[in-house]
Amino acid sequence: MSDLTLLHNPKCSTSRAALETIEGEGVEADVVQYLKEPLDEAALRELIGKLEDEPTALVRRDSFFKEQGLTDADVASVDQVVTVLVEHPRLMQRPVIVKGDRAIIGRPKDRVAPFVAGGS
């Protein structure tokens, strides 16, 4: 098991770029395709506890978000974020990189290399 985990969507160019950055740094990572292996409530709460970004940032505000009738008010609290992401894993922002007790959303792309290398 690696010290680094990438919550990855291979269809996302930003997620693929994060994987390339991690590999370019020579770091081994556990790659979890979260759409094939969705996080359960406990895993999401653990992730949010490590996240350096605001919990609400973990939810994508795309057309699917709007199609579900969701608004920012529906993902304002940790409990709401967890509920929405358990029900709709595809709304999880990507990529997410977890290193030890810290995690970031890998957007913009230039956040990934410093985080992987040990900074923030």
Biopython code that builds the backbone (N, CA, C, O; Angstrom):
import numpy as np
from Bio.PDB.StructureBuilder import StructureBuilder

atoms = [
    (1, "MET", "N", (0.849, -1.190, 0.000)),
    (1, "MET", "CA", (0.000, 0.000, 0.000)),
    (1, "MET", "C", (0.889, 1.246, 0.000)),
    (1, "MET", "O", (1.833, 1.347, 0.783)),
    (2, "SER", "N", (0.587, 2.153, -0.852)),
    (2, "SER", "CA", (1.376, 3.364, -1.024)),
    (2, "SER", "C", (0.984, 4.432, -0.003)),
    (2, "SER", "O", (-0.090, 4.384, 0.597)),
    (3, "ASP", "N", (1.887, 5.394, 0.172)),
    (3, "ASP", "CA", (1.620, 6.537, 1.043)),
    (3, "ASP", "C", (0.723, 7.559, 0.343)),
    (3, "ASP", "O", (0.172, 8.459, 0.976)),
    (4, "LEU", "N", (0.588, 7.400, -0.974)),
    (4, "LEU", "CA", (-0.163, 8.361, -1.783)),
    (4, "LEU", "C", (-1.317, 7.642, -2.481)),
    (4, "LEU", "O", (-1.149, 6.550, -3.022)),
    (5, "THR", "N", (-2.481, 8.272, -2.458)),
    (5, "THR", "CA", (-3.643, 7.724, -3.161)),
    (5, "THR", "C", (-4.190, 8.793, -4.094)),
    (5, "THR", "O", (-4.331, 9.958, -3.720)),
    (6, "LEU", "N", (-4.491, 8.378, -5.300)),
    (6, "LEU", "CA", (-5.112, 9.251, -6.288)),
    (6, "LEU", "C", (-6.524, 8.746, -6.533)),
    (6, "LEU", "O", (-6.719, 7.623, -6.999)),
    (7, "LEU", "N", (-7.507, 9.581, -6.218)),
    (7, "LEU", "CA", (-8.897, 9.285, -6.567)),
    (7, "LEU", "C", (-9.068, 9.805, -7.983)),
    (7, "LEU", "O", (-9.068, 11.013, -8.217)),
    (8, "HIS", "N", (-9.211, 8.891, -8.916)),
    (8, "HIS", "CA", (-8.961, 9.142, -10.329)),
    (8, "HIS", "C", (-10.167, 8.820, -11.202)),
    (8, "HIS", "O", (-10.899, 7.859, -10.966)),
    (9, "ASN", "N", (-10.347, 9.661, -12.220)),
    (9, "ASN", "CA", (-11.299, 9.391, -13.286)),
    (9, "ASN", "C", (-10.495, 9.437, -14.583)),
    (9, "ASN", "O", (-10.112, 10.521, -15.023)),
    (10, "PRO", "N", (-10.229, 8.279, -15.207)),
    (10, "PRO", "CA", (-9.384, 8.266, -16.396)),
    (10, "PRO", "C", (-9.956, 9.033, -17.583)),
    (10, "PRO", "O", (-9.223, 9.323, -18.529)),
    (11, "LYS", "N", (-11.242, 9.369, -17.559)),
    (11, "LYS", "CA", (-11.846, 10.141, -18.654)),
    (11, "LYS", "C", (-11.594, 11.642, -18.503)),
    (11, "LYS", "O", (-11.873, 12.413, -19.421)),
    (12, "CYS", "N", (-11.070, 12.056, -17.353)),
    (12, "CYS", "CA", (-10.844, 13.475, -17.063)),
    (12, "CYS", "C", (-9.393, 13.844, -17.369)),
    (12, "CYS", "O", (-8.470, 13.218, -16.847)),
    (13, "SER", "N", (-9.192, 14.849, -18.204)),
    (13, "SER", "CA", (-7.827, 15.249, -18.575)),
    (13, "SER", "C", (-7.043, 15.773, -17.375)),
    (13, "SER", "O", (-5.837, 15.545, -17.286)),
    (14, "THR", "N", (-7.694, 16.461, -16.463)),
    (14, "THR", "CA", (-7.003, 16.970, -15.278)),
    (14, "THR", "C", (-6.576, 15.811, -14.377)),
    (14, "THR", "O", (-5.497, 15.841, -13.785)),
    (15, "SER", "N", (-7.416, 14.808, -14.280)),
    (15, "SER", "CA", (-7.082, 13.627, -13.485)),
    (15, "SER", "C", (-5.922, 12.856, -14.135)),
    (15, "SER", "O", (-5.016, 12.393, -13.442)),
    (16, "ARG", "N", (-5.958, 12.726, -15.444)),
    (16, "ARG", "CA", (-4.847, 12.059, -16.151)),
    (16, "ARG", "C", (-3.557, 12.848, -15.977)),
    (16, "ARG", "O", (-2.488, 12.260, -15.816)),
    (17, "ALA", "N", (-3.647, 14.172, -16.006)),
    (17, "ALA", "CA", (-2.461, 15.013, -15.802)),
    (17, "ALA", "C", (-1.890, 14.810, -14.395)),
    (17, "ALA", "O", (-0.673, 14.786, -14.216)),
    (18, "ALA", "N", (-2.764, 14.667, -13.407)),
    (18, "ALA", "CA", (-2.297, 14.423, -12.028)),
    (18, "ALA", "C", (-1.551, 13.098, -11.950)),
    (18, "ALA", "O", (-0.504, 13.012, -11.308)),
    (19, "LEU", "N", (-2.078, 12.072, -12.597)),
    (19, "LEU", "CA", (-1.407, 10.767, -12.606)),
    (19, "LEU", "C", (-0.041, 10.880, -13.273)),
    (19, "LEU", "O", (0.938, 10.322, -12.778)),
    (20, "GLU", "N", (0.031, 11.592, -14.383)),
    (20, "GLU", "CA", (1.313, 11.796, -15.063)),
    (20, "GLU", "C", (2.299, 12.544, -14.169)),
    (20, "GLU", "O", (3.484, 12.213, -14.139)),
    (21, "THR", "N", (1.817, 13.548, -13.443)),
    (21, "THR", "CA", (2.680, 14.306, -12.535)),
    (21, "THR", "C", (3.215, 13.406, -11.438)),
    (21, "THR", "O", (4.406, 13.434, -11.128)),
    (22, "ILE", "N", (2.338, 12.611, -10.852)),
    (22, "ILE", "CA", (2.747, 11.694, -9.778)),
    (22, "ILE", "C", (3.796, 10.719, -10.303)),
    (22, "ILE", "O", (4.828, 10.513, -9.663)),
    (23, "GLU", "N", (3.539, 10.121, -11.461)),
    (23, "GLU", "CA", (4.498, 9.191, -12.057)),
    (23, "GLU", "C", (5.804, 9.903, -12.391)),
    (23, "GLU", "O", (6.882, 9.334, -12.213)),
    (24, "GLY", "N", (5.719, 11.153, -12.877)),
    (24, "GLY", "CA", (6.905, 11.937, -13.202)),
    (24, "GLY", "C", (7.759, 12.263, -11.989)),
    (24, "GLY", "O", (8.973, 12.437, -12.100)),
    (25, "GLU", "N", (7.116, 12.344, -10.832)),
    (25, "GLU", "CA", (7.847, 12.586, -9.584)),
    (25, "GLU", "C", (8.481, 11.293, -9.055)),
    (25, "GLU", "O", (9.220, 11.315, -8.071)),
    (26, "GLY", "N", (8.185, 10.173, -9.714)),
    (26, "GLY", "CA", (8.738, 8.900, -9.285)),
    (26, "GLY", "C", (8.100, 8.360, -8.015)),
    (26, "GLY", "O", (8.705, 7.568, -7.293)),
    (27, "VAL", "N", (6.879, 8.791, -7.751)),
    (27, "VAL", "CA", (6.174, 8.391, -6.534)),
    (27, "VAL", "C", (5.171, 7.293, -6.882)),
    (27, "VAL", "O", (4.444, 7.386, -7.871)),
    (28, "GLU", "N", (5.146, 6.259, -6.054)),
    (28, "GLU", "CA", (4.142, 5.220, -6.235)),
    (28, "GLU", "C", (2.843, 5.697, -5.617)),
    (28, "GLU", "O", (2.841, 6.330, -4.561)),
    (29, "ALA", "N", (1.751, 5.393, -6.274)),
    (29, "ALA", "CA", (0.439, 5.796, -5.766)),
    (29, "ALA", "C", (-0.557, 4.670, -5.963)),
    (29, "ALA", "O", (-0.513, 3.938, -6.951)),
    (30, "ASP", "N", (-1.455, 4.551, -5.001)),
    (30, "ASP", "CA", (-2.616, 3.703, -5.188)),
    (30, "ASP", "C", (-3.599, 4.521, -6.016)),
    (30, "ASP", "O", (-3.969, 5.628, -5.624)),
    (31, "VAL", "N", (-4.018, 3.994, -7.138)),
    (31, "VAL", "CA", (-4.956, 4.691, -8.010)),
    (31, "VAL", "C", (-6.323, 4.051, -7.825)),
    (31, "VAL", "O", (-6.516, 2.869, -8.112)),
    (32, "VAL", "N", (-7.267, 4.849, -7.342)),
    (32, "VAL", "CA", (-8.626, 4.371, -7.098)),
    (32, "VAL", "C", (-9.550, 5.050, -8.098)),
    (32, "VAL", "O", (-9.719, 6.269, -8.079)),
    (33, "GLN", "N", (-10.141, 4.253, -8.964)),
    (33, "GLN", "CA", (-11.129, 4.797, -9.893)),
    (33, "GLN", "C", (-12.452, 4.865, -9.135)),
    (33, "GLN", "O", (-13.198, 3.889, -9.055)),
    (34, "TYR", "N", (-12.718, 6.035, -8.589)),
    (34, "TYR", "CA", (-13.826, 6.196, -7.651)),
    (34, "TYR", "C", (-15.210, 5.988, -8.282)),
    (34, "TYR", "O", (-16.193, 5.818, -7.562)),
    (35, "LEU", "N", (-15.294, 5.999, -9.595)),
    (35, "LEU", "CA", (-16.588, 5.695, -10.221)),
    (35, "LEU", "C", (-16.831, 4.191, -10.245)),
    (35, "LEU", "O", (-17.979, 3.749, -10.204)),
    (36, "LYS", "N", (-15.758, 3.397, -10.310)),
    (36, "LYS", "CA", (-15.871, 1.942, -10.258)),
    (36, "LYS", "C", (-15.914, 1.450, -8.817)),
    (36, "LYS", "O", (-16.548, 0.441, -8.511)),
    (37, "GLU", "N", (-15.224, 2.183, -7.929)),
    (37, "GLU", "CA", (-15.163, 1.840, -6.508)),
    (37, "GLU", "C", (-15.566, 3.072, -5.697)),
    (37, "GLU", "O", (-14.712, 3.726, -5.097)),
    (38, "PRO", "N", (-16.866, 3.391, -5.677)),
    (38, "PRO", "CA", (-17.306, 4.617, -4.985)),
    (38, "PRO", "C", (-16.978, 4.579, -3.494)),
    (38, "PRO", "O", (-17.000, 3.524, -2.860)),
    (39, "LEU", "N", (-16.678, 5.746, -2.958)),
    (39, "LEU", "CA", (-16.415, 5.865, -1.530)),
    (39, "LEU", "C", (-17.732, 5.774, -0.767)),
    (39, "LEU", "O", (-18.742, 6.347, -1.177)),
    (40, "ASP", "N", (-17.708, 5.056, 0.329)),
    (40, "ASP", "CA", (-18.894, 4.995, 1.172)),
    (40, "ASP", "C", (-18.882, 6.176, 2.140)),
    (40, "ASP", "O", (-17.968, 7.000, 2.117)),
    (41, "GLU", "N", (-19.893, 6.246, 2.976)),
    (41, "GLU", "CA", (-20.024, 7.387, 3.885)),
    (41, "GLU", "C", (-18.805, 7.533, 4.786)),
    (41, "GLU", "O", (-18.290, 8.639, 4.949)),
    (42, "ALA", "N", (-18.339, 6.442, 5.371)),
    (42, "ALA", "CA", (-17.190, 6.515, 6.282)),
    (42, "ALA", "C", (-15.939, 6.999, 5.549)),
    (42, "ALA", "O", (-15.194, 7.827, 6.073)),
    (43, "ALA", "N", (-15.709, 6.488, 4.346)),
    (43, "ALA", "CA", (-14.528, 6.895, 3.573)),
    (43, "ALA", "C", (-14.615, 8.368, 3.170)),
    (43, "ALA", "O", (-13.610, 9.078, 3.190)),
    (44, "LEU", "N", (-15.802, 8.822, 2.808)),
    (44, "LEU", "CA", (-15.973, 10.233, 2.456)),
    (44, "LEU", "C", (-15.718, 11.135, 3.664)),
    (44, "LEU", "O", (-15.072, 12.176, 3.536)),
    (45, "ARG", "N", (-16.218, 10.745, 4.822)),
    (45, "ARG", "CA", (-15.990, 11.553, 6.033)),
    (45, "ARG", "C", (-14.500, 11.594, 6.384)),
    (45, "ARG", "O", (-13.985, 12.633, 6.796)),
    (46, "GLU", "N", (-13.820, 10.472, 6.220)),
    (46, "GLU", "CA", (-12.376, 10.442, 6.472)),
    (46, "GLU", "C", (-11.645, 11.352, 5.486)),
    (46, "GLU", "O", (-10.751, 12.105, 5.873)),
    (47, "LEU", "N", (-12.028, 11.279, 4.211)),
    (47, "LEU", "CA", (-11.420, 12.128, 3.192)),
    (47, "LEU", "C", (-11.648, 13.601, 3.510)),
    (47, "LEU", "O", (-10.711, 14.397, 3.452)),
    (48, "ILE", "N", (-12.856, 13.964, 3.838)),
    (48, "ILE", "CA", (-13.173, 15.368, 4.142)),
    (48, "ILE", "C", (-12.378, 15.845, 5.350)),
    (48, "ILE", "O", (-11.974, 17.007, 5.409)),
    (49, "GLY", "N", (-12.151, 14.957, 6.313)),
    (49, "GLY", "CA", (-11.346, 15.309, 7.481)),
    (49, "GLY", "C", (-9.897, 15.628, 7.137)),
    (49, "GLY", "O", (-9.230, 16.353, 7.875)),
    (50, "LYS", "N", (-9.411, 15.099, 6.035)),
    (50, "LYS", "CA", (-8.033, 15.343, 5.594)),
    (50, "LYS", "C", (-7.937, 16.489, 4.586)),
    (50, "LYS", "O", (-6.854, 17.023, 4.350)),
    (51, "LEU", "N", (-9.057, 16.859, 4.001)),
    (51, "LEU", "CA", (-9.081, 17.792, 2.878)),
    (51, "LEU", "C", (-8.672, 19.201, 3.292)),
    (51, "LEU", "O", (-9.214, 19.763, 4.244)),
    (52, "GLU", "N", (-7.718, 19.757, 2.572)),
    (52, "GLU", "CA", (-7.282, 21.127, 2.824)),
    (52, "GLU", "C", (-8.224, 22.143, 2.192)),
    (52, "GLU", "O", (-8.222, 23.317, 2.565)),
    (53, "ASP", "N", (-9.025, 21.692, 1.239)),
    (53, "ASP", "CA", (-10.017, 22.554, 0.600)),
    (53, "ASP", "C", (-11.305, 22.508, 1.421)),
    (53, "ASP", "O", (-11.493, 21.617, 2.249)),
    (54, "GLU", "N", (-12.175, 23.463, 1.185)),
    (54, "GLU", "CA", (-13.480, 23.453, 1.846)),
    (54, "GLU", "C", (-14.241, 22.192, 1.424)),
    (54, "GLU", "O", (-14.177, 21.812, 0.255)),
    (55, "PRO", "N", (-14.953, 21.540, 2.333)),
    (55, "PRO", "CA", (-15.683, 20.323, 1.966)),
    (55, "PRO", "C", (-16.613, 20.501, 0.768)),
    (55, "PRO", "O", (-16.735, 19.598, -0.059)),
    (56, "THR", "N", (-17.263, 21.646, 0.670)),
    (56, "THR", "CA", (-18.188, 21.872, -0.441)),
    (56, "THR", "C", (-17.476, 21.872, -1.796)),
    (56, "THR", "O", (-18.102, 21.613, -2.825)),
    (57, "ALA", "N", (-16.172, 22.161, -1.801)),
    (57, "ALA", "CA", (-15.402, 22.163, -3.045)),
    (57, "ALA", "C", (-15.259, 20.760, -3.628)),
    (57, "ALA", "O", (-14.897, 20.606, -4.794)),
    (58, "LEU", "N", (-15.540, 19.744, -2.826)),
    (58, "LEU", "CA", (-15.435, 18.363, -3.282)),
    (58, "LEU", "C", (-16.566, 17.995, -4.252)),
    (58, "LEU", "O", (-16.510, 16.952, -4.903)),
    (59, "VAL", "N", (-17.573, 18.835, -4.345)),
    (59, "VAL", "CA", (-18.726, 18.563, -5.212)),
    (59, "VAL", "C", (-18.619, 19.389, -6.493)),
    (59, "VAL", "O", (-18.504, 20.614, -6.459)),
    (60, "ARG", "N", (-18.660, 18.687, -7.612)),
    (60, "ARG", "CA", (-18.649, 19.351, -8.925)),
    (60, "ARG", "C", (-19.999, 20.030, -9.163)),
    (60, "ARG", "O", (-21.057, 19.461, -8.894)),
    (61, "ARG", "N", (-19.934, 21.241, -9.666)),
    (61, "ARG", "CA", (-21.163, 21.957, -10.056)),
    (61, "ARG", "C", (-21.259, 21.936, -11.575)),
    (61, "ARG", "O", (-21.026, 22.947, -12.236)),
    (62, "ASP", "N", (-21.601, 20.783, -12.116)),
    (62, "ASP", "CA", (-21.702, 20.644, -13.565)),
    (62, "ASP", "C", (-23.165, 20.496, -13.985)),
    (62, "ASP", "O", (-24.069, 20.706, -13.177)),
    (63, "SER", "N", (-23.395, 20.137, -15.236)),
    (63, "SER", "CA", (-24.773, 20.023, -15.709)),
    (63, "SER", "C", (-25.525, 18.911, -14.974)),
    (63, "SER", "O", (-26.727, 19.038, -14.741)),
    (64, "PHE", "N", (-24.843, 17.829, -14.605)),
    (64, "PHE", "CA", (-25.511, 16.752, -13.863)),
    (64, "PHE", "C", (-25.974, 17.254, -12.494)),
    (64, "PHE", "O", (-27.056, 16.895, -12.029)),
    (65, "PHE", "N", (-25.160, 18.075, -11.861)),
    (65, "PHE", "CA", (-25.505, 18.690, -10.571)),
    (65, "PHE", "C", (-26.822, 19.459, -10.719)),
    (65, "PHE", "O", (-27.730, 19.324, -9.900)),
    (66, "LYS", "N", (-26.903, 20.253, -11.762)),
    (66, "LYS", "CA", (-28.106, 21.051, -12.006)),
    (66, "LYS", "C", (-29.302, 20.164, -12.368)),
    (66, "LYS", "O", (-30.428, 20.434, -11.950)),
    (67, "GLU", "N", (-29.050, 19.095, -13.156)),
    (67, "GLU", "CA", (-30.123, 18.175, -13.537)),
    (67, "GLU", "C", (-30.748, 17.497, -12.317)),
    (67, "GLU", "O", (-31.926, 17.139, -12.335)),
    (68, "GLN", "N", (-29.959, 17.323, -11.266)),
    (68, "GLN", "CA", (-30.469, 16.703, -10.045)),
    (68, "GLN", "C", (-31.244, 17.693, -9.186)),
    (68, "GLN", "O", (-31.772, 17.337, -8.133)),
    (69, "GLY", "N", (-31.306, 18.945, -9.648)),
    (69, "GLY", "CA", (-32.023, 19.975, -8.904)),
    (69, "GLY", "C", (-31.236, 20.479, -7.701)),
    (69, "GLY", "O", (-31.808, 21.064, -6.782)),
    (70, "LEU", "N", (-29.931, 20.254, -7.708)),
    (70, "LEU", "CA", (-29.095, 20.656, -6.579)),
    (70, "LEU", "C", (-28.635, 22.094, -6.719)),
    (70, "LEU", "O", (-28.480, 22.614, -7.824)),
    (71, "THR", "N", (-28.419, 22.726, -5.571)),
    (71, "THR", "CA", (-27.869, 24.082, -5.513)),
    (71, "THR", "C", (-26.754, 24.093, -4.481)),
    (71, "THR", "O", (-26.545, 23.105, -3.776)),
    (72, "ASP", "N", (-26.038, 25.210, -4.390)),
    (72, "ASP", "CA", (-24.975, 25.337, -3.389)),
    (72, "ASP", "C", (-25.502, 25.090, -1.978)),
    (72, "ASP", "O", (-24.779, 24.567, -1.131)),
    (73, "ALA", "N", (-26.737, 25.457, -1.722)),
    (73, "ALA", "CA", (-27.329, 25.260, -0.401)),
    (73, "ALA", "C", (-27.471, 23.773, -0.054)),
    (73, "ALA", "O", (-27.554, 23.416, 1.121)),
    (74, "ASP", "N", (-27.498, 22.913, -1.070)),
    (74, "ASP", "CA", (-27.637, 21.473, -0.847)),
    (74, "ASP", "C", (-26.316, 20.799, -0.490)),
    (74, "ASP", "O", (-26.305, 19.632, -0.098)),
    (75, "VAL", "N", (-25.201, 21.521, -0.622)),
    (75, "VAL", "CA", (-23.882, 20.954, -0.322)),
    (75, "VAL", "C", (-23.067, 21.908, 0.554)),
    (75, "VAL", "O", (-21.852, 22.032, 0.396)),
    (76, "ALA", "N", (-23.750, 22.572, 1.472)),
    (76, "ALA", "CA", (-23.101, 23.573, 2.321)),
    (76, "ALA", "C", (-22.430, 22.958, 3.551)),
    (76, "ALA", "O", (-21.482, 23.537, 4.083)),
    (77, "SER", "N", (-22.899, 21.806, 4.007)),
    (77, "SER", "CA", (-22.333, 21.193, 5.212)),
    (77, "SER", "C", (-21.662, 19.871, 4.860)),
    (77, "SER", "O", (-21.894, 19.312, 3.788)),
    (78, "VAL", "N", (-20.833, 19.382, 5.770)),
    (78, "VAL", "CA", (-20.177, 18.089, 5.575)),
    (78, "VAL", "C", (-21.221, 16.994, 5.374)),
    (78, "VAL", "O", (-21.091, 16.171, 4.468)),
    (79, "ASP", "N", (-22.252, 16.981, 6.211)),
    (79, "ASP", "CA", (-23.291, 15.954, 6.082)),
    (79, "ASP", "C", (-23.945, 15.994, 4.708)),
    (79, "ASP", "O", (-24.195, 14.947, 4.110)),
    (80, "GLN", "N", (-24.223, 17.188, 4.204)),
    (80, "GLN", "CA", (-24.851, 17.319, 2.891)),
    (80, "GLN", "C", (-23.905, 16.843, 1.790)),
    (80, "GLN", "O", (-24.329, 16.151, 0.865)),
    (81, "VAL", "N", (-22.630, 17.208, 1.884)),
    (81, "VAL", "CA", (-21.651, 16.782, 0.887)),
    (81, "VAL", "C", (-21.581, 15.258, 0.853)),
    (81, "VAL", "O", (-21.601, 14.657, -0.221)),
    (82, "VAL", "N", (-21.501, 14.639, 2.015)),
    (82, "VAL", "CA", (-21.431, 13.184, 2.098)),
    (82, "VAL", "C", (-22.680, 12.555, 1.486)),
    (82, "VAL", "O", (-22.577, 11.618, 0.695)),
    (83, "THR", "N", (-23.841, 13.056, 1.841)),
    (83, "THR", "CA", (-25.098, 12.506, 1.315)),
    (83, "THR", "C", (-25.136, 12.588, -0.207)),
    (83, "THR", "O", (-25.479, 11.610, -0.871)),
    (84, "VAL", "N", (-24.790, 13.735, -0.759)),
    (84, "VAL", "CA", (-24.828, 13.917, -2.215)),
    (84, "VAL", "C", (-23.813, 13.005, -2.899)),
    (84, "VAL", "O", (-24.128, 12.399, -3.923)),
    (85, "LEU", "N", (-22.602, 12.894, -2.354)),
    (85, "LEU", "CA", (-21.572, 12.090, -3.013)),
    (85, "LEU", "C", (-21.803, 10.584, -2.869)),
    (85, "LEU", "O", (-21.391, 9.814, -3.736)),
    (86, "VAL", "N", (-22.448, 10.162, -1.799)),
    (86, "VAL", "CA", (-22.813, 8.748, -1.690)),
    (86, "VAL", "C", (-23.859, 8.420, -2.750)),
    (86, "VAL", "O", (-23.799, 7.369, -3.389)),
    (87, "GLU", "N", (-24.808, 9.318, -2.930)),
    (87, "GLU", "CA", (-25.875, 9.093, -3.908)),
    (87, "GLU", "C", (-25.399, 9.283, -5.343)),
    (87, "GLU", "O", (-25.851, 8.582, -6.248)),
    (88, "HIS", "N", (-24.482, 10.239, -5.552)),
    (88, "HIS", "CA", (-24.022, 10.579, -6.909)),
    (88, "HIS", "C", (-22.493, 10.676, -6.935)),
    (88, "HIS", "O", (-21.955, 11.782, -6.950)),
    (89, "PRO", "N", (-21.785, 9.544, -6.940)),
    (89, "PRO", "CA", (-20.315, 9.583, -6.922)),
    (89, "PRO", "C", (-19.710, 10.380, -8.077)),
    (89, "PRO", "O", (-18.609, 10.915, -7.951)),
    (90, "ARG", "N", (-20.420, 10.460, -9.194)),
    (90, "ARG", "CA", (-19.864, 11.178, -10.347)),
    (90, "ARG", "C", (-19.755, 12.682, -10.097)),
    (90, "ARG", "O", (-19.113, 13.397, -10.866)),
    (91, "LEU", "N", (-20.381, 13.161, -9.024)),
    (91, "LEU", "CA", (-20.282, 14.584, -8.692)),
    (91, "LEU", "C", (-19.040, 14.916, -7.870)),
    (91, "LEU", "O", (-18.803, 16.077, -7.538)),
    (92, "MET", "N", (-18.247, 13.893, -7.540)),
    (92, "MET", "CA", (-17.030, 14.193, -6.777)),
    (92, "MET", "C", (-16.009, 14.882, -7.677)),
    (92, "MET", "O", (-15.732, 14.435, -8.790)),
    (93, "GLN", "N", (-15.470, 15.960, -7.175)),
    (93, "GLN", "CA", (-14.441, 16.692, -7.898)),
    (93, "GLN", "C", (-13.242, 15.777, -8.104)),
    (93, "GLN", "O", (-12.955, 14.919, -7.268)),
    (94, "ARG", "N", (-12.562, 15.958, -9.190)),
    (94, "ARG", "CA", (-11.394, 15.137, -9.465)),
    (94, "ARG", "C", (-10.317, 15.974, -10.099)),
    (94, "ARG", "O", (-10.572, 16.995, -10.737)),
    (95, "PRO", "N", (-9.118, 15.513, -9.904)),
    (95, "PRO", "CA", (-8.677, 14.401, -9.071)),
    (95, "PRO", "C", (-8.540, 14.835, -7.609)),
    (95, "PRO", "O", (-8.463, 16.026, -7.305)),
    (96, "VAL", "N", (-8.512, 13.862, -6.728)),
    (96, "VAL", "CA", (-8.217, 14.120, -5.320)),
    (96, "VAL", "C", (-6.980, 13.309, -4.986)),
    (96, "VAL", "O", (-6.902, 12.119, -5.291)),
    (97, "ILE", "N", (-6.012, 13.964, -4.355)),
    (97, "ILE", "CA", (-4.772, 13.306, -3.978)),
    (97, "ILE", "C", (-4.703, 13.282, -2.461)),
    (97, "ILE", "O", (-4.865, 14.308, -1.801)),
    (98, "VAL", "N", (-4.459, 12.092, -1.915)),
    (98, "VAL", "CA", (-4.365, 11.901, -0.469)),
    (98, "VAL", "C", (-2.946, 11.463, -0.156)),
    (98, "VAL", "O", (-2.420, 10.526, -0.756)),
    (99, "LYS", "N", (-2.338, 12.156, 0.792)),
    (99, "LYS", "CA", (-0.983, 11.816, 1.227)),
    (99, "LYS", "C", (-0.977, 11.865, 2.744)),
    (99, "LYS", "O", (-1.040, 12.935, 3.348)),
    (100, "GLY", "N", (-0.900, 10.692, 3.345)),
    (100, "GLY", "CA", (-0.914, 10.622, 4.799)),
    (100, "GLY", "C", (-2.207, 11.183, 5.357)),
    (100, "GLY", "O", (-3.294, 10.707, 5.030)),
    (101, "ASP", "N", (-2.085, 12.205, 6.209)),
    (101, "ASP", "CA", (-3.278, 12.789, 6.838)),
    (101, "ASP", "C", (-3.736, 14.066, 6.146)),
    (101, "ASP", "O", (-4.482, 14.858, 6.722)),
    (102, "ARG", "N", (-3.284, 14.266, 4.892)),
    (102, "ARG", "CA", (-3.658, 15.456, 4.129)),
    (102, "ARG", "C", (-4.228, 15.051, 2.774)),
    (102, "ARG", "O", (-3.886, 14.002, 2.230)),
    (103, "ALA", "N", (-5.099, 15.898, 2.242)),
    (103, "ALA", "CA", (-5.666, 15.656, 0.914)),
    (103, "ALA", "C", (-5.960, 16.991, 0.245)),
    (103, "ALA", "O", (-6.290, 17.980, 0.899)),
    (104, "ILE", "N", (-5.831, 16.989, -1.075)),
    (104, "ILE", "CA", (-6.182, 18.180, -1.859)),
    (104, "ILE", "C", (-6.973, 17.762, -3.093)),
    (104, "ILE", "O", (-6.913, 16.620, -3.547)),
    (105, "ILE", "N", (-7.704, 18.719, -3.607)),
    (105, "ILE", "CA", (-8.299, 18.579, -4.932)),
    (105, "ILE", "C", (-7.236, 19.068, -5.908)),
    (105, "ILE", "O", (-6.701, 20.165, -5.748)),
    (106, "GLY", "N", (-6.934, 18.269, -6.904)),
    (106, "GLY", "CA", (-5.850, 18.583, -7.838)),
    (106, "GLY", "C", (-6.227, 19.562, -8.923)),
    (106, "GLY", "O", (-5.894, 19.359, -10.090)),
    (107, "ARG", "N", (-6.915, 20.614, -8.552)),
    (107, "ARG", "CA", (-7.280, 21.711, -9.454)),
    (107, "ARG", "C", (-6.902, 23.013, -8.786)),
    (107, "ARG", "O", (-7.233, 23.210, -7.616)),
    (108, "PRO", "N", (-6.249, 23.879, -9.454)),
    (108, "PRO", "CA", (-5.657, 23.727, -10.777)),
    (108, "PRO", "C", (-4.515, 22.708, -10.764)),
    (108, "PRO", "O", (-4.007, 22.326, -9.710)),
    (109, "LYS", "N", (-4.133, 22.286, -11.953)),
    (109, "LYS", "CA", (-3.147, 21.216, -12.111)),
    (109, "LYS", "C", (-1.836, 21.502, -11.392)),
    (109, "LYS", "O", (-1.167, 20.573, -10.939)),
    (110, "ASP", "N", (-1.459, 22.775, -11.281)),
    (110, "ASP", "CA", (-0.158, 23.105, -10.677)),
    (110, "ASP", "C", (-0.112, 22.886, -9.166)),
    (110, "ASP", "O", (0.940, 23.069, -8.554)),
    (111, "ARG", "N", (-1.219, 22.501, -8.563)),
    (111, "ARG", "CA", (-1.223, 22.169, -7.128)),
    (111, "ARG", "C", (-0.628, 20.788, -6.864)),
    (111, "ARG", "O", (-0.151, 20.516, -5.762)),
    (112, "VAL", "N", (-0.654, 19.920, -7.869)),
    (112, "VAL", "CA", (-0.329, 18.516, -7.649)),
    (112, "VAL", "C", (1.149, 18.293, -7.333)),
    (112, "VAL", "O", (1.471, 17.666, -6.323)),
    (113, "ALA", "N", (2.049, 18.794, -8.174)),
    (113, "ALA", "CA", (3.478, 18.513, -7.969)),
    (113, "ALA", "C", (3.995, 18.951, -6.592)),
    (113, "ALA", "O", (4.658, 18.159, -5.923)),
    (114, "PRO", "N", (3.717, 20.185, -6.145)),
    (114, "PRO", "CA", (4.212, 20.574, -4.822)),
    (114, "PRO", "C", (3.636, 19.702, -3.690)),
    (114, "PRO", "O", (4.331, 19.398, -2.721)),
    (115, "PHE", "N", (2.378, 19.312, -3.825)),
    (115, "PHE", "CA", (1.746, 18.480, -2.801)),
    (115, "PHE", "C", (2.419, 17.105, -2.766)),
    (115, "PHE", "O", (2.744, 16.597, -1.693)),
    (116, "VAL", "N", (2.624, 16.510, -3.931)),
    (116, "VAL", "CA", (3.248, 15.190, -4.023)),
    (116, "VAL", "C", (4.676, 15.244, -3.481)),
    (116, "VAL", "O", (5.137, 14.311, -2.824)),
    (117, "ALA", "N", (5.363, 16.343, -3.765)),
    (117, "ALA", "CA", (6.768, 16.485, -3.344)),
    (117, "ALA", "C", (6.902, 16.766, -1.851)),
    (117, "ALA", "O", (8.003, 16.727, -1.302)),
    (118, "GLY", "N", (5.766, 17.052, -1.192)),
    (118, "GLY", "CA", (5.827, 17.243, 0.251)),
    (118, "GLY", "C", (5.391, 18.590, 0.730)),
    (118, "GLY", "O", (5.204, 18.787, 1.931)),
    (119, "GLY", "N", (5.221, 19.534, -0.179)),
    (119, "GLY", "CA", (4.731, 20.865, 0.219)),
    (119, "GLY", "C", (3.228, 20.875, 0.260)),
    (119, "GLY", "O", (2.594, 19.853, 0.523)),
    (120, "SER", "N", (2.649, 22.052, -0.006)),
    (120, "SER", "CA", (1.177, 22.129, 0.027)),
    (120, "SER", "C", (0.609, 22.564, -1.287)),
    (120, "SER", "O", (-0.609, 22.679, -1.426)),
]
sb = StructureBuilder()
sb.init_structure("model")
sb.init_model(0)
sb.init_chain("A")
sb.init_seg("    ")
for serial, (resi, resn, name, xyz) in enumerate(atoms, 1):
    if name == "N":
        sb.init_residue(resn, " ", resi, " ")
    sb.init_atom(name, np.array(xyz, "f"), 0.0, 1.0, " ", f" {name:<3s}", serial, name[0])
structure = sb.get_structure()
